[in-house]
Amino acid sequence: MRGWFLILIGGCGVVLSLQSCQSPKGQAAGPMPAMPVTTATASVQPAPVEVRVVGVVEPSTRVEVKSQIAGQLMSAHFVEGQDVNEGQLLFEIDPRPYRDALTQAEAAVERDQAQINQAQATLQKDIVQSRAADADAARFAALAKDRVVSEQQDLQYRTTAESLKQSIRADQTSIDSARASLKLDQAAAERAKLDLEYCRIRAPISGRLGNLLVHPGNLVKVNDVPLVVINRLTPIFVSFNAPEKHLDPIRHYMARRKLPVQVTSRDDPGVKASGYLSVVDNAIDPQTGTIHLKAAFDNENRLLWPGEFVQVVLTLDRQDATVIPSEAVQAGQKGPFVYVVKPDKTVEPRNVSVGQNLDRKSVIESGITAGETVVTDGQMLLFPGAHVTVVPAPGNGRAVP
């Protein structure tokens, strides 16, 4: 189309030159010719109300695998970067010290059980002897009352019976003490079993492994540096911030339905993924004046990767908006503007506030009303008050006047 303008302008220039050469000297120059332009009419159409920001991809779960015991790392049973399932074996730590500790703990449990059995046997013997001593003491008490035996013999049998009662109490105390020791040693044995299980480190979640951070042969400590990191990629999150002015609309529409979110790779616009807004933070960041949001994506095709920056489009609703072709919007010193064609076929530049772009169309938030005519091509030669003639856009089969 711009080729037509150059030809027309060149033709107009030649005509003007010829006229000026043939005109008598001193004759005033004629009016400027009308500039050929193509135009479009601002219209109203439904447009989505969107929030467009930059976000970052985050795993839905991130786990740093660490050792729960100290020892020498013997082996790693995976390849870096592979997918793993929950419970899959990842590392082995030297189990020998913990196997010995378990053996000692189990031996202590057996010893305590033997002591309990021995104390219970002693208790039963003392109970039998105490019953016999009580019978003897009762018989000698009756005989002493009839003065058949001496008081000294009566006192001796009563003392023996009481002594056996004290022995029974001591036996019961020994049993209680042995049972307490048994519980402690049983707990130590269970702990030793757990430590022995910890020698085999398994994946706590399903996900994708990262780089091996500690190699076999090194000594590891309890809850020290991570051995490897697992990220869950399905589902996956995209975290982003939106201006606080959008918080009320987001809460309003989110209470009614799921809000769709579409993300596009910054490096490859063809890579797109669709999800839904899942999290709205509970506070506005006072330093930035934004609210933190998070969207969830199933990510079955693994298009999104943790740490990747993406373009985020959060759709809130659809409303009627004034739209014009995007090529009508020009960049000026005071911001974007368009040339508006007035009824007398002259143009005036008008500053506009541009919203989102919709398939080669721009939403105009202010500056243009529906029904007004704007210039879509030929703006390079226009100026305020310039006369224009409307020509068809290329490809419609009509001749240019």
C-alpha positions in Angstrom: 0.0 0.0 0.0 2.8 2.3 0.8 4.1 1.8 -2.8 0.8 3.2 -4.0 1.3 6.3 -1.8 4.8 6.9 -3.2 3.6 6.6 -6.7 0.7 8.9 -6.1 2.9 11.4 -4.2 5.5 11.2 -7.0 2.8 11.9 -9.6 1.4 14.7 -7.6 4.9 16.2 -7.4 5.4 16.0 -11.2 2.0 17.6 -11.9 2.8 20.4 -9.4 6.2 20.9 -11.0 4.8 21.1 -14.5 2.0 23.5 -13.4 4.5 25.7 -11.7 6.7 25.8 -14.8 3.8 26.7 -17.0 2.2 29.2 -14.6 3.0 32.9 -15.0 5.5 34.2 -12.5 4.0 35.5 -9.3 0.9 33.2 -9.5 0.0 31.7 -6.0 0.5 28.0 -5.5 -2.6 25.8 -5.4 -3.9 24.0 -2.3 -2.1 20.9 -1.0 -3.5 17.7 -2.6 -5.4 15.3 -0.5 -3.3 12.5 1.0 -4.4 8.9 0.1 -5.0 6.8 3.3 -6.8 3.7 4.3 -9.2 3.9 7.2 -11.2 1.8 9.6 -14.2 2.5 11.9 -13.9 2.0 15.7 -16.3 -0.6 16.8 -17.6 -2.2 20.0 -17.0 -5.9 20.5 -16.7 -8.3 23.5 -13.2 -8.3 24.8 -11.7 -10.3 27.7 -10.7 -8.5 30.8 -7.2 -9.7 31.4 -4.2 -9.2 33.6 -0.9 -9.6 31.7 2.3 -10.0 33.7 5.5 -12.0 33.8 5.6 -15.1 36.0 8.0 -17.8 37.0 7.5 -21.6 36.9 7.7 -23.4 40.2 7.5 -27.1 41.0 4.4 -28.2 42.9 6.6 -29.9 45.4 10.3 -29.5 46.0 12.2 -31.9 48.4 15.8 -31.8 49.4 16.8 -35.3 50.1 19.1 -35.4 53.2 20.5 -38.2 55.4 18.8 -38.9 58.7 21.9 -40.7 60.0 25.7 -40.1 59.9 28.0 -42.4 58.0 29.8 -43.1 54.8 27.8 -42.8 51.6 28.3 -46.2 49.9 26.3 -45.9 46.6 23.8 -44.0 44.5 21.1 -45.9 42.6 19.9 -43.4 40.0 20.9 -41.4 37.0 20.9 -37.6 37.4 17.9 -36.0 35.8 15.8 -39.1 35.7 12.2 -39.5 36.9 11.7 -41.5 40.1 8.7 -42.9 41.9 7.9 -42.6 45.6 9.8 -45.2 47.6 12.4 -45.9 45.0 15.9 -46.5 46.4 18.3 -43.6 45.9 21.3 -44.0 48.3 22.9 -46.5 50.6 24.9 -45.6 53.7 27.3 -48.1 55.4 24.9 -50.1 57.6 27.5 -52.0 59.7 27.6 -49.7 62.7 23.8 -49.6 62.9 23.5 -53.3 62.5 25.9 -53.8 65.5 23.8 -51.3 67.5 20.7 -53.2 66.7 22.3 -56.5 67.9 23.3 -54.9 71.2 19.9 -53.4 71.7 18.2 -56.7 71.0 20.6 -58.4 73.4 19.7 -55.9 76.1 16.0 -56.6 75.5 16.6 -60.4 76.0 18.6 -59.7 79.2 15.7 -57.6 80.6 13.2 -60.2 79.7 15.3 -62.8 81.5 15.6 -60.6 84.6 11.8 -60.2 84.6 11.3 -63.9 84.4 13.8 -64.5 87.3 12.2 -61.9 89.4 8.7 -63.3 88.8 10.0 -66.8 89.8 11.4 -65.4 93.0 8.2 -63.6 93.7 6.2 -66.8 93.3 8.5 -68.6 95.7 8.3 -65.8 98.3 4.5 -65.8 98.0 4.4 -69.6 98.7 6.8 -69.2 101.7 4.8 -66.2 102.9 1.6 -68.2 103.0 3.3 -71.0 104.9 4.8 -68.5 107.3 1.4 -66.9 107.9 -0.1 -70.2 108.7 2.7 -71.0 111.2 2.5 -67.6 112.7 -1.3 -68.0 113.2 -0.9 -71.5 114.8 1.9 -70.3 117.2 -0.2 -67.3 118.1 -3.0 -69.5 119.2 -0.6 -71.8 121.1 1.0 -68.8 122.8 -2.4 -67.6 123.9 -3.0 -70.9 125.6 0.6 -70.7 126.9 1.6 -73.9 125.2 4.6 -72.2 123.5 6.6 -69.3 124.7 6.1 -65.7 123.5 9.6 -65.8 122.0 8.6 -68.6 119.6 5.4 -66.7 118.7 7.5 -63.6 118.0 9.9 -65.5 115.8 7.2 -66.9 113.6 5.4 -63.6 113.3 8.8 -61.9 112.3 9.5 -64.6 109.7 6.0 -64.0 108.2 6.5 -60.2 108.0 10.0 -60.6 106.5 8.6 -62.7 103.7 5.9 -60.1 103.0 8.8 -57.5 102.6 10.5 -59.9 100.3 7.4 -60.0 98.1 7.3 -56.2 97.9 11.0 -56.2 97.0 10.4 -58.8 94.3 7.5 -56.7 92.8 9.8 -53.7 92.8 12.5 -55.7 91.0 9.9 -56.8 88.4 8.7 -53.2 87.9 12.3 -52.0 87.5 13.1 -54.8 85.0 10.0 -53.9 83.0 11.0 -50.3 82.9 14.5 -51.3 81.7 12.8 -53.5 79.1 10.8 -50.6 77.7 13.9 -48.5 77.4 15.9 -51.2 75.7 12.9 -52.0 73.4 12.8 -48.3 72.4 16.6 -48.5 71.8 16.1 -51.6 69.6 13.3 -49.9 67.6 15.5 -46.8 67.1 18.4 -49.1 66.0 16.0 -50.8 63.5 14.9 -47.3 62.2 18.5 -46.2 61.9 19.3 -49.4 59.9 16.4 -48.6 57.6 17.7 -45.0 57.2 20.8 -46.5 55.7 18.7 -47.0 52.6 17.5 -43.6 51.5 14.4 -43.8 49.4 12.5 -41.1 47.3 9.9 -39.4 49.5 7.9 -38.3 46.5 7.6 -39.0 42.8 9.2 -36.4 40.6 12.3 -35.5 38.7 15.8 -35.8 40.1 18.4 -33.0 39.8 22.2 -33.2 40.0 23.9 -35.5 42.4 25.2 -33.2 45.1 27.2 -35.6 47.3 29.1 -38.5 45.7 29.6 -42.0 47.1 32.6 -42.3 49.4 31.9 -39.0 51.3 30.9 -38.9 54.9 27.5 -37.5 55.5 26.0 -36.0 58.7 22.5 -36.0 60.1 20.3 -33.5 58.3 23.3 -31.8 56.7 23.6 -30.8 53.0 21.1 -32.2 50.5 22.2 -35.2 48.6 19.9 -34.6 45.7 16.8 -32.4 45.0 13.5 -33.8 43.7 11.0 -31.5 41.9 7.4 -32.6 41.2 6.6 -31.4 37.7 3.0 -32.7 37.3 1.2 -30.7 38.3 3.3 -27.5 38.2 2.7 -24.0 39.4 3.3 -20.6 37.8 3.9 -17.8 40.4 3.3 -14.2 39.5 2.3 -10.8 41.0 -0.6 -8.6 40.0 -1.2 -4.9 40.9 -3.4 -4.6 44.0 -6.1 -2.8 42.0 -7.0 -6.3 40.5 -7.4 -8.0 43.9 -11.1 -7.2 44.3 -12.1 -8.3 40.7 -10.0 -11.4 41.1 -11.7 -12.4 44.4 -15.1 -11.5 43.0 -14.8 -13.7 39.8 -12.8 -16.4 41.6 -15.8 -16.9 44.0 -18.0 -17.6 41.0 -15.9 -19.9 38.9 -12.4 -21.0 38.1 -10.3 -18.3 36.5 -8.4 -19.5 33.4 -4.7 -18.7 33.1 -2.7 -19.0 30.0 1.1 -18.8 29.9 3.4 -18.4 26.9 7.2 -19.0 26.8 9.2 -15.8 26.5 11.7 -17.5 24.2 9.2 -19.5 22.1 5.7 -17.9 21.7 4.4 -21.1 20.2 4.8 -22.9 23.5 1.6 -22.3 25.4 -0.1 -23.9 28.4 -3.5 -23.5 30.0 -4.4 -23.8 33.7 -6.4 -22.2 36.5 -5.7 -19.7 39.2 -5.3 -21.7 42.4 -3.8 -19.5 45.1 -4.4 -15.8 46.1 -1.9 -14.7 48.8 -3.4 -13.5 52.1 -1.6 -10.1 52.1 -0.6 -7.4 49.7 3.1 -6.6 49.5 3.4 -3.0 50.9 6.7 -2.4 49.1 5.5 -3.3 45.6 1.8 -2.8 45.9 1.1 -6.2 44.4 -0.7 -9.4 45.4 1.1 -12.7 44.9 -0.9 -15.3 42.8 -0.3 -18.8 41.8 -1.8 -20.8 38.9 -1.8 -24.6 38.6 -1.1 -26.6 35.3 -1.3 -30.3 34.8 1.9 -30.1 32.6 1.6 -33.7 31.4 3.6 -32.7 28.3 6.4 -31.1 30.4 6.2 -27.8 28.5 6.8 -25.9 31.6 10.1 -26.2 33.5 10.9 -24.9 37.0 12.7 -21.5 37.0 11.4 -20.6 33.5 10.0 -17.1 33.0 6.7 -17.0 31.1 4.2 -14.4 29.9 1.0 -14.8 32.0 -2.5 -13.9 30.9 -5.2 -14.1 33.7 -8.7 -13.8 32.2 -11.3 -12.3 34.6 -14.3 -11.6 32.4 -15.6 -10.5 29.0 -16.9 -7.0 28.5 -17.8 -4.7 25.5 -14.9 -2.5 24.5 -14.0 -0.1 21.8 -11.5 -1.7 19.3 -9.5 -0.5 16.3 -6.9 -2.1 14.1 -3.6 -2.2 15.8 -1.8 -0.5 12.9 -3.8 2.6 13.5 -2.0 3.3 16.8 1.2 5.3 16.4 3.9 6.2 18.9 4.3 9.8 19.7 6.2 12.0 22.2 3.2 12.2 24.5 2.4 8.5 24.1 0.3 6.5 21.6 -2.0 8.4 19.3 -4.2 7.9 16.3 -5.2 10.1 13.4 -9.0 10.6 13.4 -10.7 11.5 10.1 -13.2 14.3 10.6 -16.3 14.9 8.5 -14.6 17.5 6.4 -12.0 14.9 5.4 -9.2 16.4 7.5 -7.4 14.6 10.2 -6.5 15.4 13.8 -4.0 13.5 16.0 -5.6 12.3 19.2 -3.8 10.7 22.2 -5.4 7.4 23.3 -5.0 4.9 26.1 -4.4 1.5 24.7 -5.4 -1.7 26.6 -4.7 -5.2 25.4 -4.3 -6.5 21.9 -6.8 -8.9 20.4 -5.8 -10.6 17.2 -4.3 -7.5 15.4 -6.8 -5.3 17.1 -6.2 -2.9 20.0 -8.6 -2.2 22.8 -8.9 1.6 23.3 -9.7 2.5 26.9 -10.0 6.2 26.2 -9.6 8.8 23.4 -11.8 7.1 20.8 -15.5 6.3 20.7 -17.3 3.8 18.6 -18.2 5.0 15.1 -15.2 7.3 14.7 -13.0 6.8 11.7 -9.2 6.3 12.2 -6.3 6.1 9.7 -4.8 2.7 9.4 -2.2 3.3 6.7 -0.5 6.4 5.3 0.2 8.2 8.6 3.8 9.0 7.7 2.7 11.9 5.5 0.0 13.3 7.7 -0.1 16.4 9.9 -2.8 18.1 11.9 -5.4 19.5 9.5 -4.2 17.5 6.5 -6.8 16.7 3.8 -7.1 13.0 3.0 -8.8 10.8 0.5 -9.8 7.4 1.5 -8.5 4.6 -0.8 -9.2 0.9 -0.5 -6.8 -1.4 1.2 -4.6 -3.6 -1.2 -6.2 -6.8 -2.3 -9.8 -5.8 -2.6 -9.7 -5.6 -6.4 -10.6 -1.9 -6.6 -8.6 0.7 -8.4 -7.0 3.5 -6.4 -8.5 6.9 -7.3 
